Amino acid sequence: MTDCDKIWVRVEHATKKFSTRKGEIVALEDVNLEIHEGQFVCLLGPSGCGKTTLHRMIGGLDIPTSGTIMIDGKVVDGPSPKMTMVFQEYSLYPWRTVAENVGLGLEMNDIPAKERLTEVMRELKLVGLDNFADSYPYELSGGMRQRAAVARALVTDPAIMLMDEPFGALDAQTRNKMQRELLSIWQETMKTILFVTHSVDEAVYLADKIVILTPRPGTVHEIYEIDLPRPRDRTSVEFAHIRKSLLHTIEELEAGNENI
């Protein structure tokens, strides 16, 4: 875990309400959270607890009804070039090659073609796709398409990567491989990562810190600091103990919600 004390993300008393045909829904209520530079943080909690809503607000795709979200000391009022997002869907344009997809952000920022290609190839090499630069998305496996999406997120050199269940659509074996590759990339780049997942196993394997949200209205129930050294052994007693504790906490939250 990084020793840097700089706070990149600060969420203060954030509440989010939605108006629906059936009335007002409070998705998140009084959420407080700090994410430090270089940390790998996972958001975990029961289905519908507001993980993606909080993620979108930090990314500037939505705004809190009340409260404040700040990135590097500045209030978030829209998407920022300091952040990039990776979603469960690959979101690659089928008519563009892998290199053209990865370089899209640089192209939109008017980076010259020669410089753009250099940056794109560097990131493709980092994710192991440098031999597929001229391929099209349909020619890649699911895991390879997601690696291309990660490269596209990295190529603009963001301070923060926001990842919303990016491996959720992959089979178990590919998902485990992608987790290892993401950790390798993170350890090389030390980007700050906020990662949404439903998987306790995934969170324990990846995170420095796991933030558990309560059922709706979501608020921070507990924060787990994961001190296990990397690479982590999923079969170890220590790993199993943390996973069991997290599962127990989430099951209690779900049971309590059912009794309301």
C-alpha positions as CSV (number, residue, x, y, z in Angstrom):
1,M,0.0,0.0,0.0
2,T,1.2,3.5,-0.8
3,D,2.7,5.6,2.0
4,C,1.6,8.8,0.4
5,D,-0.7,10.9,2.6
6,K,-2.1,13.0,-0.2
7,I,-5.9,12.7,-0.4
8,W,-7.0,12.5,-4.1
9,V,-10.7,11.9,-3.4
10,R,-12.8,13.3,-0.6
11,V,-16.5,12.6,-0.2
12,E,-18.2,14.7,2.5
13,H,-21.8,14.0,3.6
14,A,-22.8,13.1,0.1
15,T,-26.5,12.2,-0.4
16,K,-28.2,11.3,-3.6
17,K,-31.9,11.2,-4.2
18,F,-33.8,10.2,-7.3
19,S,-37.4,11.1,-8.2
20,T,-39.4,8.2,-9.7
21,R,-43.1,7.6,-10.5
22,K,-43.4,5.9,-7.1
23,G,-41.9,8.8,-5.3
24,E,-38.5,9.8,-4.1
25,I,-35.7,7.2,-3.6
26,V,-32.7,7.9,-1.4
27,A,-29.9,6.0,-3.1
28,L,-27.0,7.3,-0.9
29,E,-27.2,9.1,2.5
30,D,-24.4,11.0,4.3
31,V,-21.5,9.2,2.7
32,N,-18.0,10.1,3.9
33,L,-14.9,8.7,2.3
34,E,-11.2,9.5,1.7
35,I,-9.1,7.9,-1.0
36,H,-5.3,8.6,-0.9
37,E,-3.0,8.9,-3.8
38,G,-1.9,5.5,-5.1
39,Q,-4.5,3.5,-3.2
40,F,-6.4,0.6,-4.6
41,V,-9.9,0.9,-3.1
42,C,-12.9,-1.5,-3.7
43,L,-16.5,-0.6,-3.1
44,L,-18.4,-3.6,-1.9
45,G,-22.0,-4.1,-0.6
46,P,-25.4,-5.7,-1.2
47,S,-27.0,-5.3,-4.6
48,G,-28.7,-1.9,-4.9
49,C,-26.6,-0.3,-2.2
50,G,-25.5,2.6,-4.4
51,K,-22.0,1.5,-5.4
52,T,-22.3,2.5,-9.0
53,T,-24.2,5.7,-8.0
54,L,-21.3,6.8,-5.8
55,H,-18.8,5.8,-8.5
56,R,-20.6,7.9,-11.1
57,M,-20.7,10.9,-8.8
58,I,-17.0,10.7,-8.1
59,G,-16.5,10.5,-11.9
60,G,-18.6,13.6,-12.4
61,L,-21.3,11.8,-14.4
62,D,-23.8,12.6,-11.7
63,I,-23.9,15.2,-8.9
64,P,-24.9,14.6,-5.3
65,T,-28.3,16.1,-4.1
66,S,-26.4,17.4,-1.1
67,G,-22.9,17.2,0.2
68,T,-19.6,17.6,-1.6
69,I,-17.2,15.5,-3.7
70,M,-13.7,16.8,-4.3
71,I,-10.8,15.6,-6.5
72,D,-7.4,17.0,-5.5
73,G,-9.1,19.7,-3.5
74,K,-11.5,20.8,-6.2
75,V,-15.3,20.2,-6.2
76,V,-16.4,17.8,-8.8
77,D,-18.9,19.4,-11.1
78,G,-18.4,17.2,-14.2
79,P,-16.0,14.7,-15.8
80,S,-12.3,15.6,-15.2
81,P,-9.2,14.8,-17.4
82,K,-7.7,13.6,-14.1
83,M,-10.1,10.6,-14.2
84,T,-10.9,7.8,-16.6
85,M,-13.6,5.2,-16.3
86,V,-13.6,1.5,-17.3
87,F,-17.0,-0.2,-17.4
88,Q,-18.2,-3.8,-17.5
89,E,-19.1,-3.3,-21.2
90,Y,-16.0,-3.0,-23.3
91,S,-17.3,0.1,-25.2
92,L,-14.8,-0.3,-28.1
93,Y,-15.9,1.0,-31.5
94,P,-16.1,-2.0,-33.8
95,W,-15.0,0.1,-36.9
96,R,-11.8,1.2,-35.2
97,T,-8.6,-0.9,-34.7
98,V,-7.4,-1.6,-31.2
99,A,-4.8,1.1,-31.6
100,E,-7.4,3.6,-32.9
101,N,-9.7,2.7,-30.0
102,V,-6.9,3.1,-27.4
103,G,-5.8,6.4,-28.9
104,L,-9.2,8.0,-29.1
105,G,-8.7,10.2,-26.0
106,L,-5.4,11.5,-27.3
107,E,-7.0,12.1,-30.7
108,M,-9.8,14.2,-29.1
109,N,-7.1,16.2,-27.3
110,D,-5.4,16.9,-30.7
111,I,-2.2,15.0,-29.9
112,P,-0.2,14.7,-33.1
113,A,-0.5,11.3,-34.8
114,K,3.2,10.3,-34.3
115,E,3.2,11.1,-30.6
116,R,-0.2,9.5,-30.3
117,L,1.0,6.2,-31.8
118,T,4.1,6.2,-29.4
119,E,1.8,6.6,-26.4
120,V,-0.7,4.0,-27.6
121,M,2.0,1.4,-28.3
122,R,3.5,1.9,-24.9
123,E,0.2,1.2,-23.2
124,L,-0.6,-1.7,-25.5
125,K,2.7,-3.2,-24.6
126,L,1.9,-2.7,-20.9
127,V,-1.3,-4.7,-21.2
128,G,0.2,-7.3,-23.6
129,L,-1.6,-6.3,-26.8
130,D,1.2,-4.7,-28.8
131,N,0.9,-7.5,-31.4
132,F,-2.8,-6.7,-31.8
133,A,-2.6,-3.0,-32.5
134,D,-4.1,-3.4,-36.0
135,S,-6.8,-5.9,-35.0
136,Y,-10.4,-5.1,-34.7
137,P,-12.5,-5.7,-31.5
138,Y,-14.3,-8.7,-33.0
139,E,-11.0,-10.4,-33.5
140,L,-10.2,-10.3,-29.8
141,S,-11.4,-12.5,-26.8
142,G,-13.4,-10.9,-24.0
143,G,-10.3,-10.6,-21.8
144,M,-8.3,-9.0,-24.6
145,R,-11.1,-6.4,-25.3
146,Q,-11.1,-5.5,-21.6
147,R,-7.3,-5.1,-21.6
148,A,-7.7,-2.7,-24.6
149,A,-10.3,-0.8,-22.5
150,V,-7.7,-0.6,-19.7
151,A,-5.1,0.6,-22.1
152,R,-7.4,3.3,-23.4
153,A,-8.0,4.5,-19.8
154,L,-4.3,4.6,-19.1
155,V,-3.1,6.3,-22.2
156,T,-4.2,9.8,-21.2
157,D,-2.2,9.4,-17.9
158,P,-5.1,9.9,-15.5
159,A,-4.4,10.3,-11.8
160,I,-7.5,8.2,-10.9
161,M,-9.0,5.2,-12.6
162,L,-12.6,4.4,-11.9
163,M,-13.6,0.8,-12.7
164,D,-17.2,-0.4,-12.5
165,E,-17.2,-4.2,-12.4
166,P,-14.8,-4.3,-15.3
167,F,-14.4,-8.1,-15.1
168,G,-18.0,-9.0,-14.3
169,A,-18.8,-10.4,-17.7
170,L,-15.7,-12.7,-17.9
171,D,-15.5,-16.3,-17.1
172,A,-13.8,-17.2,-13.8
173,Q,-10.5,-18.2,-15.2
174,T,-10.2,-15.1,-17.4
175,R,-11.4,-12.9,-14.5
176,N,-8.6,-14.2,-12.2
177,K,-6.1,-13.6,-14.9
178,M,-7.3,-10.1,-15.5
179,Q,-7.1,-9.4,-11.8
180,R,-3.5,-10.4,-11.8
181,E,-2.7,-8.3,-14.8
182,L,-4.5,-5.3,-13.4
183,L,-2.4,-5.5,-10.2
184,S,0.7,-5.7,-12.2
185,I,-0.3,-2.6,-14.1
186,W,-1.2,-0.8,-10.9
187,Q,2.1,-1.7,-9.2
188,E,4.0,-0.4,-12.2
189,T,2.0,2.9,-12.6
190,M,0.7,3.4,-9.0
191,K,-2.5,5.0,-10.3
192,T,-5.2,5.6,-7.7
193,I,-8.0,3.0,-8.4
194,L,-11.6,3.0,-7.2
195,F,-13.0,-0.4,-8.2
196,V,-16.7,-1.4,-7.9
197,T,-17.4,-5.2,-7.4
198,H,-20.0,-7.6,-6.1
199,S,-17.3,-10.2,-5.4
200,V,-15.8,-10.5,-1.9
201,D,-13.0,-12.7,-3.3
202,E,-12.1,-10.1,-5.9
203,A,-12.1,-7.3,-3.4
204,V,-9.8,-9.1,-1.0
205,Y,-7.4,-10.1,-3.8
206,L,-7.1,-6.6,-5.2
207,A,-7.7,-3.9,-2.6
208,D,-5.6,-2.0,-0.1
209,K,-8.9,-0.8,1.4
210,I,-12.5,-2.2,1.1
211,V,-15.4,0.1,1.7
212,I,-18.6,-1.7,2.6
213,L,-21.9,0.2,1.9
214,T,-25.2,-0.6,3.6
215,P,-28.4,-1.5,1.8
216,R,-30.3,1.5,0.4
217,P,-30.0,4.2,1.4
218,G,-26.3,3.4,1.1
219,T,-23.9,4.8,3.6
220,V,-20.4,3.6,4.7
221,H,-20.9,0.8,7.1
222,E,-17.3,-0.2,7.6
223,I,-13.9,0.2,6.1
224,Y,-11.5,-2.8,6.0
225,E,-7.7,-2.2,5.6
226,I,-6.2,-5.2,3.9
227,D,-2.6,-5.7,5.0
228,L,-1.9,-9.0,3.2
229,P,1.3,-8.9,1.2
230,R,1.1,-9.2,-2.6
231,P,0.8,-11.5,-4.5
232,R,-2.0,-12.8,-2.4
233,D,-2.7,-16.5,-2.0
234,R,-6.5,-17.1,-2.2
235,T,-6.0,-20.4,-0.4
236,S,-4.2,-19.0,2.6
237,V,-5.7,-19.0,6.1
238,E,-5.3,-15.2,6.3
239,F,-7.1,-14.7,3.0
240,A,-9.9,-17.0,4.0
241,H,-10.3,-15.3,7.4
242,I,-10.8,-11.9,5.8
243,R,-13.1,-13.2,3.2
244,K,-15.2,-14.9,5.8
245,S,-15.4,-11.8,7.9
246,L,-16.5,-9.7,4.9
247,L,-19.1,-12.2,3.9
248,H,-20.5,-12.4,7.4
249,T,-20.8,-8.6,7.5
250,I,-22.6,-8.4,4.1
251,E,-25.0,-11.2,5.1
252,E,-25.9,-9.4,8.3
253,L,-26.5,-6.2,6.4
254,E,-28.8,-8.1,3.9
255,A,-30.6,-9.9,6.7
256,G,-31.2,-6.6,8.6
257,N,-32.6,-5.0,5.4
258,E,-35.0,-7.9,4.9
259,N,-36.4,-7.4,8.4
260,I,-37.1,-3.7,7.9
